[in-house]
Amino acid sequence: MSDKVTFKFDDSLDYQLDAITSTVQLFAGQEKNEGSTIYGDAVRTAGGTIERNPRISLTQTRLLNNLRKVQFNNNLAPDDIIEKGNYTIEMETGTGKTYVYLRTILELHQTYGLRKFIIVVPSIAIRKGVEKSIEQLNEHLKALYNGLDISSRSFVYTSNALGKFQDRFTQSSDLSIAIMNIQAFNKDSNIIRQEREGRPDLWKLLQAVHPIVIIDEPQKIEGSKGKSSSLQAIEDLQPEFILRYSATHKKIYNQIYKLGSYDAYEKGIVKKIEVKTIYGEVPKDYPYIRYISFVKEGYKARLEIFYQDKTLGIIKKKVDVVKGNSLHELSGNLDQYKNLIVHSDPHKIEGVTISNKFGQQALVEQETPEEKWGLVIKDGYTGFINLIPGDCTYNAELTEDITTRIQIRIAVKTHLDKQFRILEEGKQIKTLTLFFIDAVKKVRDEQVPDGRGIYLQIFDEEYTRLIHEEPYRSLFKKYKKLFPEYTDTLKVREGYFAKDAKGNNVEPEEGKKNPDTSVEEQYKAKSKEDIERGISLILEKKEQLISFSTPLAFIFSHSALREGWDNPNVFTICTLKHGNSDIAKKQEIGRGLRLPVDINGTRCFDENINELTVIANAYYEDFAKALQTDFNAESGFDKDAVTLRELRETLLEAGVPKEKITPDLISAFKKELRLENIINSKDKLTKNAAEIVNVIFEDETLREHAVKIQSAFVTVMQKKGSSKIRIKNGDVPEIKNEPHAYIDEENFKNLLRDLTLRMEKRTYYSVDIDSEQFILDAAKILSAYLKLPEITKQQVTITSSRLELENTGEAKLGDETTIYEVEKASHHFTKKTDFQIVNYIMTQTRLPRMAISAILGELEPEEREYLRNQDVLDISASIIRDYLQVAKAQRVAGYHIIQGYTFDDKTLFESDVIDPALLEESKKVYQTNAGKRKTIYPYYRTDSDGEYDFARHLEEDPDVLLFTKLHKGGFVINTPYGDYSPDWAIIYRNGDLARLYFVVETKIDKDEQNLTGVEKCKIECGKKHFKAVSNDITFLYAKNYQDFKGKMRG
């Protein structure tokens, strides 16, 4: 086994390619600079010759049009001005932000010949991370960009090597990438900004280069009031343009791409989050009572107590109580609540009193001091206890040492459970647990003989106890080869701290507190150097840590170093800070959100494995609420905001043809919603929003689809209102969604086997496209585009200005007036040969050269000339590619079985993972009735009320023998629009002997004529797939259960 894991990178992840392409398309129409041009790359200055970036020659109008087009394609609000060349890219933590901007640099270099880039970082930790990424990505990027070595083209700026900087950046004609800490040039006193006798003014040389600046985490250098000195320094560089990358932007400038928290979670490209709290360790026989909140309606107290559930066992349950309620009855008759009643009417401020029913048995032991409980004991009598909102009877047990021990115990147990579950599922992934601490002494204490601080003492005790308990003892024995030294606590845990020059662990010294700076920047200068050494050690060990050859799995690290931790195999995070609620911060949790990799460096996309557990010293609800608020605040989420995304989704849902959904139609839709007071001037829903059902649209397209638009708008906004990051409550026992016991009976085994035989076959589709007709149609569509005014005309900017005479006698140009005129376009492009044009379209469409040549041959000579413009060529290739997809969708001839290649029976009918919290929400989970013996599993996730009702009707239908909801991705049909998973598999009784087999797609309350073109294609493909695999299984589309029954009989 290798001591070091080599990371593998996927170059085809759509969300990363979209971010890269969005930036490249921003400059569509810019000709590639292959060397010296009239703009001049080599420029002589007083300090010598410099090689500057090619100028972006696009007019501001063209840039703005490009920006608005990119924004529209990405569902972002269009801007009216260019914000001083600043462009914002928002990517959720853990989705590959650094990968994206490094590839963007290479794409801009390859496409437009841009070659001078500065990556500006706010902290040493982030700079070290960038350096590590370049090291890891070098070979991967070489393969993508014709052997270009990004490692040799990039370097870190240091003030003691100014000559090297001048050689490699200002004078080099090659691609040059400088990585600079903002602190290196954000003050006039910085060495790089100083004029010194005998050497060139490097700052002026840098300005003359006009570098492209990439800011990593710009919010950390913006400051809280006005423009910060750091931002001003970046502007002083006179950059060609600025790209700003972060997950948590404070200010948005010309946003061109957004991958927010919710979208990342929905796509499964970051880990899900689970929270376990110290309150999950309360003994099940303890008289646990927590006053959550006062309920004004009915003047009740909402309490949380233990409850005896018939299915799940003893769980915590929320109950609303009034005076006289028996906690014993409400708990399902648990002994610890015997004779306990609500003694007083609940009060918002004074709280609620719980007492012994007969006034004899003390609620707490007589000798228990009042201060230990932390509660008010009424009239000094221990038969009464008063709780105010937030109080909990268990808090009395939680001293600081006990709380720490509980957190560490939960973290260790969670780590072991995750590690062995992953291994049992056949995945070779090593898990890591990260403890963030606030004081080095609590881990490394020189005053103790063995040097162990209190945290290590507790860890060693809890870890040693757990590994000798079952099931862990047996599991370690089973995987002895992977964990040969698991009993040696010195090897399985380690601390990473700031280091002084001699390599000693040191406590970072805090300086001024500033919420607008990175964690690292809040420490004194000397401590920053110490922190840098600590982070270097972390990054050096990154690949070794995820190899089983390294026994280290539990890491203690000072919170000052947290920005250095981005290891993808962190599965558990525990912050050991007392009296501090900062754990509920998205930035800290972001340390563990990246998807894990196995020992071969391959990324894991299994959602059942990809889960980060946070150990919190707080109630679950408080933690989850704070974290959700943090996510929403940092992503700017507002459930009442009607953005371009909701407007476009409404029109698509309503069946408006895609080609008609233009910026003008979106604008008209928004304008009419404002006029009808459905949304206000800030594009937020008003109290009259429900009145949309009565709106009479003026726009012809909107009026044509009015009824469906009205319904779709309500659906889309309701869906948005319920959108949130699901934070799993780890304190609640997991729901075992395993097959019903009767599935093992012979009759059901036969039913399931028969269904499996009909669904396990994999297929591929073939298309029957008339080549000649396709060529003619594609050429016709392309010709129509090439006749558009924006192609046949060009904009010319005429700038005029008056010469004004100042009082001093000095002549000065007045304000410029710019007029845009339209003239016939010339063909003075950087010429591309016919071969280059055909070859480019081939790479974009995968059509054969002969077909492409035939399409181009149908064009007029002048139309072909426009294809020599890269901007026009890009769009033309896209037009041909899109039409090819449409042609495939319209001409699917049939499906063919792939012999010897079937779906895995373990995933074909895979069960849904059920979050217990979903059971408390209406119609989110359908709980089946085992007595009716109709389903494989006890629980099924449902995406809508209609799906829930469909499942209920299936279970109540006496002729249904067996049904199951198909798990997304477990069974798929390949289509021209990607993989497709239907909703239901059903075995139906037809008389006494015959069985009918159905696979059903449901789009609740949506008639077939209202389906989108993509939906219709997928449904048609479903029919043809099952026609190919079996002659007795039918694929149906149904809008509800009655529709299914009617089509089944028909």
BADREN-533206 format. One record per residue (C-alpha): residue in three letters; x, y, z. Coordinates in steps of 0.2 Angstrom, whole numbers, plus 5000, padded with zeros to 4 digits. Layout:
// residues N
AlaXYZ ...
END
This chain:
// residues 1050
Met500050005000 Ser500750174995 Asp501250295009 Lys500550434999 Val498850454989 Thr498950534972 Phe497350634969 Lys496450604953 Phe495450754945 Asp493950744934 Asp494050874920 Ser492250854915 Leu491250914930 Asp489851024923 Tyr489751144937 Gln491651184936 Leu491551194917 Asp490151314918 Ala491051424929 Ile492651424918 Thr491551444902 Ser490651594910 Thr492251694912 Val492951644895 Gln491251694886 Leu491351864895 Phe492651914882 Ala491851834867 Gly492351924851 Gln494151964858 Glu495351904845 Lys496751794851 Asn498451884853 Glu499851774846 Gly501251894849 Ser501652074846 Thr500252174839 Ile499852354836 Tyr499352364854 Gly501152314858 Asp501652174871 Ala503452234872 Val503552404879 Arg505052504883 Thr505052604899 Ala506352694910 Gly506552534920 Gly506852434904 Thr505852324892 Ile504252244899 Glu503052124892 Arg501252174896 Asn499552094894 Pro498652104877 Arg497352234879 Ile495452184879 Ser494952274864 Leu493052254866 Thr492052404868 Gln491152434884 Thr489452404875 Arg490052244869 Leu490752194886 Leu489152234894 Asn488152134881 Asn489251984884 Leu489052004903 Arg487152014902 Lys487151864890 Val488151764903 Gln487151824917 Phe485551774908 Asn486151594904 Asn486651574923 Asn484951644930 Leu485751794937 Ala485051974937 Pro485752074923 Asp486852224927 Asp486752394918 Ile488552444920 Ile490252364921 Glu490952384939 Lys492752444935 Gly493152274927 Asn492652174942 Tyr491752004940 Thr491151894954 Ile491151704954 Glu490251624968 Met490651444972 Glu490151344988 Thr491551284999 Gly492251124993 Thr491751124975 Gly493451164967 Lys493551354967 Thr495551344966 Tyr495451214952 Val494151324943 Tyr495251484943 Leu496851394938 Arg495951314923 Thr495151484919 Ile496951564918 Leu497451424906 Glu495851444896 Leu496051634895 His497851614889 Gln497351474876 Thr495851574870 Tyr496451754870 Gly498351744873 Leu498151834890 Arg499751794900 Lys500051904915 Phe499051844930 Ile499151884949 Ile498251784962 Val498051894977 Val497751794993 Pro497251865010 Ser498151745021 Ile499651635022 Ala498551485024 Ile497651515008 Arg499251554999 Lys499951385005 Gly498351304999 Val498551374981 Glu500351324981 Lys499851144985 Ser498451144972 Ile499651194959 Glu500851054964 Gln499450924964 Leu498650984947 Asn500151004937 Glu500150834928 His498250844926 Leu498351014918 Lys499750964907 Ala498650834899 Leu497350954896 Tyr498351104889 Asn499651024877 Gly500950994890 Leu500951174897 Asp501851164914 Ile500851274926 Ser502051244940 Ser503551314931 Arg502451464926 Ser501951514943 Phe502851574958 Val502651654975 Tyr503151834977 Thr504351874991 Ser505052054994 Asn506851984996 Ala506851924977 Leu506252074968 Gly507452044953 Lys506751874951 Phe505051944951 Gln505552074937 Asp506251934927 Arg504851804928 Phe503451924928 Thr503652104920 Gln505052054907 Ser504451874903 Ser503451844887 Asp502851684893 Leu501251644904 Ser501751714921 Ile500651684937 Ala501251774952 Ile500451724969 Met500451874981 Asn499851904999 Ile498852064999 Gln499952125014 Ala501452135001 Phe500752284992 Asn499352365001 Lys500352495010 Asp501452635003 Ser502852575015 Asn502952405006 Ile504552364998 Ile503852334981 Arg503052514981 Gln504652594986 Glu505752694973 Arg507552654976 Glu509152724968 Gly509952614956 Arg508452504952 Pro506852514941 Asp505252574950 Leu504452394951 Trp502752464955 Lys502652564940 Leu503252424929 Leu501952314937 Gln500552444933 Ala501252454915 Val500952264913 His499052284917 Pro498952114925 Ile497352014927 Val497051994945 Ile496151854953 Ile495651884971 Asp495451724982 Glu494151764996 Pro493951954992 Gln492751975007 Lys494251955019 Ile495152115012 Glu493652225009 Gly493452305027 Ser491852355034 Lys491752545030 Gly492152615013 Lys493452555001 Ser494852465010 Ser496752505007 Ser496852325000 Leu495552354987 Gln496352524983 Ala498052444981 Ile497352314968 Glu496552454958 Asp498152544959 Leu498952404950 Gln497852454935 Pro497352274931 Glu496552234914 Phe495152154924 Ile494852074941 Leu494051904945 Arg493351884962 Tyr493151704969 Ser492351654985 Ala490851554993 Thr490451705005 His490551864995 Lys490252025005 Lys489952134990 Ile489452074973 Tyr490152154957 Asn489552094940 Gln489151924945 Ile489451794931 Tyr489251634940 Lys488451564956 Leu488451394964 Gly487651424980 Ser487551314996 Tyr485851244992 Asp486251194974 Ala487851114979 Tyr486951014992 Glu485550964980 Lys486850914967 Gly487750804980 Ile489450884976 Val489850924994 Lys489550815010 Lys487850825019 Ile487950885037 Glu487450795052 Val487450865070 Lys487750765086 Thr487550855102 Ile488050825120 Tyr486250805123 Gly486150655113 Glu487150565127 Val485750595140 Pro485350425148 Lys483650355142 Asp483050335160 Tyr483450515165 Pro482050635169 Tyr482550735154 Ile481450895152 Arg481851045141 Tyr480751195140 Ile480951245121 Ser479851395119 Phe478151475124 Val476751445112 Lys475651595112 Glu474251505104 Gly473351415118 Tyr474651485130 Lys475651315131 Ala477351275135 Arg478351175122 Leu479351045131 Glu480550905125 Ile480450745135 Phe480850555132 Tyr479550455123 Gln479250275121 Asp478950255102 Lys478250085096 Thr479450075081 Leu480950185086 Gly481050145104 Ile481450285117 Ile481650445108 Lys481550635112 Lys479850705108 Lys479150885108 Val477550905117 Asp476451065120 Val475751065138 Val474651155149 Lys474251155168 Gly473750975174 Asn474550875160 Ser475450715165 Leu477250695159 His477050515163 Glu475650495150 Leu476450605137 Ser478050505138 Gly477150345134 Asn477250295153 Leu479150295155 Asp479550265173 Gln480650415176 Tyr479150535173 Lys477950435185 Asn476850555195 Leu477550715186 Ile476350845181 Val476351025174 His475951115190 Ser475651295184 Asp475051385169 Pro476451405157 His477151585156 Lys478351665143 Ile479451745156 Glu479151655173 Gly479151485165 Val478251325169 Thr478251235185 Ile478351045186 Ser477950955202 Asn477650785209 Lys475850735208 Phe475550695226 Gly476850815233 Gln477750675241 Gln479150605230 Ala480550735227 Leu480850785209 Val482650795213 Glu483650725227 Gln483450825243 Glu485350845245 Thr485550905227 Pro486051095229 Glu485051225219 Glu486551295211 Lys487051125204 Trp485451105194 Gly485551285188 Leu483651295190 Val482451385202 Ile481751265215 Lys480151345220 Asp479951395238 Gly481451295242 Tyr480451135241 Thr481251005229 Gly479550925224 Phe479451075212 Ile480551135198 Asn480351285188 Leu480951295170 Ile481051455159 Pro481351445140 Gly483051375137 Asp483151275153 Cys483451095154 Thr483550975169 Tyr485150885161 Asn486151055162 Ala486551015180 Glu487550875175 Leu488650965162 Thr490251035171 Glu491551095159 Asp492550935161 Ile491050825158 Thr490550915143 Thr492250905135 Arg492350715139 Ile490550685131 Gln491150785115 Ile492750685113 Arg491850525116 Ile490550555103 Ala491850615091 Val492850455093 Lys491350345092 Thr490650435077 His492350415068 Leu492450225072 Asp490650205066 Lys490950295050 Gln492650215046 Phe492050035048 Arg490350065039 Ile491350135024 Leu492449985024 Glu491049865026 Glu490249935010 Gly491849895001 Lys492550075000 Gln494350095003 Ile494250265011 Lys495150325027 Thr494250445038 Leu494950585048 Thr494250675063 Leu494750855067 Phe494750935084 Phe494851125084 Ile495551195101 Asp495751365108 Ala497351335119 Val498851235115 Lys499151195133 Lys497551085133 Val498450965121 Arg500250995125 Asp500551035143 Glu502451055148 Gln501951055167 Val501350875166 Pro502650735166 Asp502050655150 Gly501650815142 Arg499850775139 Gly498650915141 Ile496850875148 Tyr496150855130 Leu497350715126 Gln497150635143 Ile495250625140 Phe495550565122 Asp496750425127 Glu495550365140 Glu493950365129 Tyr494850295113 Thr495650155123 Arg494050105131 Leu493050105115 Ile494250005104 His494149865117 Glu492249865116 Glu491149775104 Pro490849785089 Tyr492549885087 Arg493649755094 Ser493049625081 Leu493049755067 Phe494849805071 Lys495349625071 Lys494449605054 Tyr495449745046 Lys497049715055 Lys498049745039 Leu497349925038 Phe497549965056 Pro499149865063 Glu499550005076 Tyr497750055081 Thr498050025100 Asp499550145100 Thr498750315105 Leu500350405101 Lys500150355083 Val498350375080 Arg498250555087 Glu499250715084 Gly499250895087 Tyr499651025073 Phe500051195081 Ala500951355077 Lys502851325077 Asp504251445082 Ala505851455073 Lys506551315083 Gly505051205080 Asn504251215097 Asn502351225099 Val501851405103 Glu500251485108 Pro499751615095 Glu499651795102 Glu498051885097 Gly498152065091 Lys496652175087 Lys495052085084 Asn494252125067 Pro492852025060 Asp493252075042 Thr494951985042 Ser495451805041 Val495751715057 Glu497551715054 Glu497551905052 Gln496951935070 Tyr498651875077 Lys500251975079 Ala501551975066 Lys502751855075 Ser501251735078 Lys500851745059 Glu502551665055 Asp502251535068 Ile500551495061 Glu501351485043 Arg502551355049 Gly501151255057 Ile500051265041 Ser501551205031 Leu501651045041 Ile499751015038 Leu499951035019 Glu501550925018 Lys500550785026 Lys498950805016 Glu499150655004 Gln499950545018 Leu498550575030 Ile497250485019 Ser498350335016 Phe498050185028 Ser499950175029 Thr499850325041 Pro499050275057 Leu498650455062 Ala496750485061 Phe496350605075 Ile497050775073 Phe497050915086 Ser497351085079 His497251265085 Ser495851365078 Ala497151495071 Leu497651355059 Arg495951305053 Glu496051395036 Gly497451265032 Trp496351125034 Asp495451075018 Asn495750885018 Pro494350795009 Asn494350645021 Val493850745036 Phe492150665041 Thr492050725059 Ile492350905066 Cys492350945085 Thr492651115092 Leu493251115110 Lys492851285115 His491951325131 Gly490751465132 Asn490851495113 Ser489451475101 Asp490551515085 Ile490451325080 Ala488951365071 Lys489951445057 Lys489851395039 Gln491751435037 Glu492251315050 Ile491151175044 Gly491851215027 Arg493451125032 Gly492550955030 Leu491350985016 Arg492450925001 Leu492050754994 Pro493150615000 Val494450514990 Asp494950334991 Ile496650264993 Asn496850274973 Gly496450454974 Thr494650434966 Arg493350544972 Cys491850464980 Phe490050524975 Asp489050404986 Glu487850514996 Asn487650375009 Ile489450395013 Asn489750585010 Glu489150655027 Leu490050775038 Thr489650755057 Val489850905068 Ile489950875087 Ala489051025095 Asn489051095112 Ala487251155110 Tyr485451105107 Tyr485151035089 Glu483851155085 Asp484851305090 Phe486351245081 Ala485451195065 Lys484451365065 Ala486051465068 Leu486951365054 Gln485451385042 Thr485451565045 Asp487251575042 Phe487051485025 Asn485651605020 Ala486551765025 Glu488151715016 Ser487251665000 Gly485951805000 Phe484451685000 Asp482751765003 Lys481251655001 Asp480151794995 Ala481351864982 Val480851834964 Thr482351824954 Leu482751784936 Arg482951604941 Glu481151584947 Leu480451684933 Arg481251574920 Glu480851414930 Thr479051474930 Leu478951494911 Leu479851324908 Glu478651234920 Ala477151314911 Gly477751244894 Val478351404886 Pro479451354872 Lys481351374877 Glu481751474862 Lys480351604867 Ile481151624884 Thr482251774881 Pro482851924892 Asp481452024884 Leu480051904889 Ile480751884907 Ser480852074908 Ala479052084902 Phe478451954914 Lys479352044929 Lys478552214923 Glu476852144923 Leu477052064940 Arg477552234947 Leu476052324939 Glu474852194946 Asn475752214963 Ile476252034964 Ile477952084967 Asn478652254974 Ser479952374967 Lys481252264975 Asp480552104966 Lys479952034982 Leu478251944985 Thr476852064992 Lys475352015002 Asn474352014986 Ala475451874978 Ala474051754978 Glu473051864966 Ile474151804952 Val472751684948 Asn471751834942 Val473151924932 Ile472751954914 Phe474351974905 Glu474652094891 Asp476152014883 Glu475551894869 Thr476651744874 Leu476251764893 Arg474351774888 Glu474451624878 His475151524893 Ala474251624906 Val473351484916 Lys474851374917 Ile476051524921 Gln474951574936 Ser474951394943 Ala476751364939 Phe477251534948 Val476351474964 Thr477251304963 Val478951374960 Met478851504974 Gln478151374986 Lys479651264982 Lys480851404985 Gly480051445002 Ser480351265007 Ser482151255001 Lys483451235014 Ile485051145018 Arg484450985027 Ile485450965043 Lys485250795050 Asn484950775069 Gly486250645074 Asp485450625091 Val483950545084 Pro484150355081 Glu484350315063 Ile482850245054 Lys483150065048 Asn482350065031 Glu482649875028 Pro481549765018 His479949705026 Ala480149525034 Tyr478849455022 Ile480049495007 Asp480949335012 Glu479449225009 Glu479449124994 Asn477949204986 Phe478749374987 Lys480449314982 Asn479649254966 Leu478849424963 Leu480449524966 Arg481449404955 Asp480149424941 Leu480249614943 Thr482149604943 Leu482249504928 Arg481249634918 Met482249784925 Glu484049734926 Lys484449734907 Arg485449884901 Thr485149964884 Tyr485750094872 Tyr484750194860 Ser484950214841 Val484350354831 Asp483750364813 Ile484150534806 Asp484050574788 Ser485750634785 Glu485350744770 Gln483850824778 Phe484850854794 Ile486150944784 Leu484851054775 Asp483951094791 Ala485551134801 Ala486151244787 Lys484451334787 Ile484551364806 Leu486351424805 Ser486051534790 Ala484651624799 Tyr485851664813 Leu487151724802 Lys485951844794 Leu485551934811 Pro485952114812 Glu487252084826 Ile488151974814 Thr488052074798 Lys488352244806 Gln489652304818 Gln489752444831 Val490952584829 Thr491352694844 Ile491552884840 Thr492252984854 Ser492253174854 Ser492753294867 Arg492853484869 Leu494453574872 Glu494253684888 Leu495353824894 Glu495653824913 Asn495753994923 Thr497653954924 Gly497753954906 Glu498053774905 Ala497053684891 Lys496053524896 Leu494953404887 Gly493153404894 Asp492053264897 Glu491953134883 Thr490353104873 Thr490252934865 Ile489052894850 Tyr488752724844 Glu488452704825 Val488152554815 Glu488952514799 Lys489152364788 Ala490352234796 Ser492052214788 His492952044787 His494552104795 Phe494651954807 Thr496151854813 Lys495851734798 Lys495451554801 Thr495651424787 Asp494151324782 Phe495051174790 Gln495151264806 Ile493351304806 Val492751124802 Asn493951054815 Tyr493351174828 Ile491551134825 Met491950944825 Thr492750954843 Gln491151044849 Thr489850934841 Arg490750764837 Leu489950764820 Pro491050694806 Arg492050824795 Met491050774780 Ala489450814788 Ile490050984794 Ser490851024777 Ala489150984769 Ile488251104781 Leu489451244778 Gly489351214759 Glu487451254760 Leu487951434767 Glu488151584756 Pro490051634754 Glu489751794764 Glu488951694778 Arg490451574779 Glu491651724780 Tyr490851774797 Leu491351604804 Arg493151664804 Asn492651764819 Gln492951664835 Asp491451734843 Val490251694829 Leu491051524827 Asp490751484845 Ile488851524844 Ser488751434827 Ala489551274834 Ser488251284849 Ile486851304837 Ile487351144827 Arg487651054843 Asp485951094850 Tyr485051054834 Leu485950884834 Gln485250844851 Val483450894846 Ala483650794830 Lys484150644840 Ala482750664853 Gln481450674838 Arg482250524829 Val482550384842 Ala482250234832 Gly482350104846 Tyr483350024861 His484449874860 Ile484949764875 Ile486849764880 Gln487149584882 Gly488049534898 Tyr487849704906 Thr486549724919 Phe486149834934 Asp486749784951 Asp485349704960 Lys485949784976 Thr485649964969 Leu484149924957 Phe482849924971 Glu483950024983 Ser483050094999 Asp482950285003 Val483950355017 Ile482650425029 Asp483050575039 Pro481950565055 Ala481550745054 Leu480550715038 Leu479350605047 Glu478750765056 Glu478450855039 Ser476750825030 Lys476850705016 Lys478750705014 Val478950515018 Tyr477650385014 Gln477650255029 Thr476950085022 Asn475849965031 Ala476749805034 Gly475049725036 Lys474549755018 Arg476149665012 Lys476249774996 Thr478049854997 Ile479849804998 Tyr480249945011 Pro479450025026 Tyr479750205020 Tyr479850295004 Arg480350475001 Thr479050574991 Asp479450734981 Ser477650804982 Asp475950784990 Gly475350704973 Glu476750564974 Tyr476250534992 Asp474450514987 Phe474950404972 Ala475850284985 Arg474350284996 His473250234982 Leu474450094976 Glu474450024994 Glu472550024995 Asp472249944978 Pro471749764981 Asp472449714964 Val474249784967 Leu475349634972 Leu476949734974 Phe477649904971 Thr479150014975 Lys479750184971 Leu481350184961 His482850264969 Lys483550394958 Gly485150334950 Gly484850154955 Phe483950114938 Val484250224923 Ile483850234905 Asn485050324893 Thr484250464883 Pro484850604871 Tyr484550714886 Gly485550614899 Asp485150474911 Tyr483350454916 Ser482550374931 Pro480650334931 Asp479650344947 Trp478750174951 Ala478849994947 Ile477249894950 Ile476649714948 Tyr474749714946 Arg473449564947 Asn472549534931 Gly471249404936 Asp471749244945 Leu473349204936 Ala474049334925 Arg475249474931 Leu475449644923 Tyr477049734925 Phe477149924925 Val478450054926 Val477650224929 Glu478250404927 Thr477150524937 Lys477050714934 Ile475750754946 Asp474250854938 Lys475150884922 Asp474350834906 Glu475450764893 Gln475150914881 Asn475951024895 Leu477550924896 Thr479151004891 Gly480050934875 Val481350854887 Glu480050774897 Lys479150704882 Cys480750634875 Lys481250544891 Ile479550464892 Glu479550404874 Cys481250334878 Gly480550244893 Lys479250164882 Lys480550104869 His481750044882 Phe480449924890 Lys479849874873 Ala481549814869 Val481849724886 Ser480249634889 Asn478549604880 Asp477549594896 Ile478049754904 Thr477249924900 Phe477950094903 Leu476550224907 Tyr476450414910 Ala475150464923 Lys474650634931 Asn473850544946 Tyr473250374951 Gln471550384942 Asp472450424926 Phe473550274929 Lys472050154931 Gly471250224916 Lys472850204905 Met473150034912 Arg471449964907 Gly471550054891 
END
